[in-house]
Amino acid sequence: MVRVALVCPYSLTAFGGVQGQVLGLARSLRALGHAARVLAPCDGPPPDGGVTPLGNSIPLIANGSVAPIAPDPSCALRTIRALRDEEFDVVHLHEPLVPGPTLTTLLFTDRPLVGTFHRAGASSAYDYLRYPARALARRLDLRCAVSADATSTAQRALGGRYEQVFNGIEVERFSKAAMLATDGPTILFVGRHEPRKGLATLLAAMDDLPRHLRLWVAGHGPQTSELRARHFGDPRIEWLGRISDEEKAARLRSADLFVAPSLGGESFGVVLLEAMAASTAIVASDLPGYRNVARPGEQAMLVPPGNASALAAAIRRVLDDAALSRDLVEAGDQRAAEFSMQHLAERYVELYRSVAV
């Protein structure tokens, strides 16, 4: 048995891909018989019994989004106390250099350290703090990155060697989710309402889509009020607001089509894998991060980012062609199985044991 602390810099009560990976990995590690505890900020009750909450977060604008981090001294003290109170064999830091519990751990623990880098794309923080960041990164016993793009970003800024691992999904949470009633062909968007997620492009594409279509819009963000006002009165659009993980799985399972119109900044297409596991066809932007998991025309229809006309055409094609939709779903089912969280947990256990003393 390996005793591991998974440290996340972002609030677990806020929607985010890194948070989902940390919680899912911890559950899968426990299912394999290992002792896994998550240390992270929480703005409210912890979402899992295996979480040690480290305090509230504050919003930080980063990578075109808002990151809920906790860089305050009280969080640092709680982190140090949690690491001291339990005898972990290894500590696994997700985004090791983000201010807050991961950076605190990097500075103050003497346990073996594994760091996973999720970010892809330019980072002003890496640019301004290149030399201190490189010195801190050398404290890691093993560096991992979730994709080729994330590896390139980390190597360019920090140097060093990286073990490339994939992000994982808990397949059965989506394949066995409850089915919801739908009123006609239904497409789903899930994500923060901010420019890089491309919701404005999808809403513009609705002008070229049939009147009997339904669109579920999940999430919230700085663009919500503006976009709702702009498309006020369109009866096809249902604004769901923030939804739970259980509802997200149910919506994915029930929709006819999942649409991911992001404009950039995606290092790995976890949400596409979740749709595949839910046996839902996909239309998405043609981004390197999404190509990590979806081959164009096989597991998803990929279109140029920001092109509303091309997005509408792809949506119509998939909804009108039952054979194409069926082929995308079947290929997606197979692809999702390759990225199961259990496989990821097994791989990380191998890596933990390679550095544990």
SULDA-V147219 format. One line per field, one symbol per residue. ss: DSSP state (H for helix, E for strand, C for the rest). psi: psi as a letter, one per 40 degrees, with the letter a starting at -180 (. if undefined). burial: 1 if it has 16 or more other C-alpha atoms within 10 Angstrom, else 0. Layout:
ss: ???
psi: ???
burial: ???
//
This chain:
ss: CCEEEEEECECCCCCCHHHHHHHHHHHHHHHCCCEEEEEECCCCCCCCCCEEECCCCEEEEECCEEEEECCCHHHHHHHHHHHHHCCCCEEEEECCCCCCHHHHHHHHCCCEEEEEECCCCCCHHHHHCHHHHHHHHCCCCEEEECCHHHHHHHHHHHCCCCEECCCCECHHHHHCCCCCCCCCCEEEEECCCCHHHCHHHHHHHHHHCCCCCEEEEECCCCCHHHHHHHCCCCCCEEEEECCCHHHHHHHHHHCCEEEECCCCCCCCCHHHHHHHHCCCEEEEECCHHHHCCCCECCCEEEECCCCHHHHHHHHHHHHHCHHHHHHHHHHHHHHHHHCEHHHHHHHHHHHHHHHCC
psi: hhhhhhhheiheeihidddddddddddddddeeihhhhhiihgahieiefhhheaiiihhhhfeahhgigeidddddddddddddigidihhhhgdehhadddddddeieihhhhhhdiiiihdddddfddddddddeehdhhiieiddddddddddeaiihhhiiiiigdddddeiihiiigihhihhhihgideeedddddddddeiideiihhhiaiadedddddddfheheehhhdahiiddddddddddidhhhgfieaehdhgddddddddefhihhiigidddeddhhheceihhihhegddddddddddddegdddddddddddddddddfidddddddddddddeei.
burial: 011111111111111101111111111111000111111111100100011111111000001011111110001101110110000111111111111111111100001111111111000001000000110010111111111111111100110001011111111011101000000001111111111111111111110000001111111100010000000000011000110000011111111111111111111111111111111111111111111111110111111111111111011001100001101111111011111111111001101100010
//
